Amino acid sequence: MKRSLLQAFGIILISGTIGLTVNGLRPDGIPWVENWQEKVLNKQLTGGLPAVTLKEAREAYEGGYALFVDARDSDFFEMGHIPGALNLPVKDFDRIFPKLKEQLLAAPQIITYCDGANCETSVELTEKLLFAGLEYVEIFTGGIQQWKAAGQPVVSEPAGS
Amino acid sequence: MNSANGKIGLRGWLTHPNTGLLARIILGCVFIYASLDKIVHPELFAEAVYNYQLSPEAAVNLVALWLPWLELLSGALLVLGVWVHGSSFILSGLMLIFLAALGVNLARGLDIHCGCFTTQGSDPMTILTLFRDSLFLVLALFLFWLYQIKRVQVKFSLSRIFQQDNSKQASR
């Protein structure tokens, strides 16, 4: 029995080490701890489309690896948006998308947002971007309201500047 | 092992090294197969773990990262005949935990997918799942009984093949 327990302990230890190491090395690895309640709520809001929490959006912003895309009309965008974000209003999608396509295709991750949890344009924009063939598109459901409330930077500048 | 008329009885069949080998290959391959999709899609598997509502939220991702590798390693060791005592012990434990989790959630009436072989949601949790997992539990317990209690020789054991190889070299 002692042998079984020792071997079992070894297997548990080795598998845990491999699992965490492989996760750390792969580009789509997941964090060790996550707020699943918020994550599931986000998924319900987005109708099953991939979503990011405020924490994830902030990490992506600070890491500089995500391209933020604002789904609101240009008036709202100019009043204040996440620094570096592109403006792609849903109603002008067909006109503006071709101009931004190269930039969007080059981004390793795209995060769309609109005003907050009650707006649907980021969901519509994400559907359109996924339909256009882009892969890593996620929705920041908290939107600009949650971003500002968390004290994150916002800039006011015209679209395309 | 052989009965008086020269035929092998049920006990003889059960404790025959080939029976153990067959059971090892079946159970090992089941667990190797079950681990692959979970390893490829850690996020989806983590969601399946969360949906079971049995693990603390802080442990969901760690379980999702560790469990598939535990299945893969235990399954592979079982097939290769290495550490069979430990791997059959772990697989028996895992099957008991899985069965308990399935039973609790079936009793709760939760409409979630099993996440047993695929993370994609096409694996509904039913009474049949409970029955299937019970068979795997019986197989795992059988292997533990065979090697730990009956001390039957492990046929086609990679570790023994290496040992024999080394002892041959040493005797030269």
Interface residues (C-beta under 8 A of the other chain):
Chain A: M1 R3 S4 L5 L6 Q7 A8 F9 G10 I11 I12 I14 S15 G16 I18 G19 L20 V22 N23 D28 G29 I30 P31 W32 V33 E34 N35 W36 Q37 V40
Chain B: I39 P42 E43 A46 E47 Y50 E57 A58 V60 N61 L62 A64 L65 W66 L67 P68 W69 L70 L72 L73 S74 L77 W83 H85 G86 S87 S88 F89 I90 G93 F144 Q148
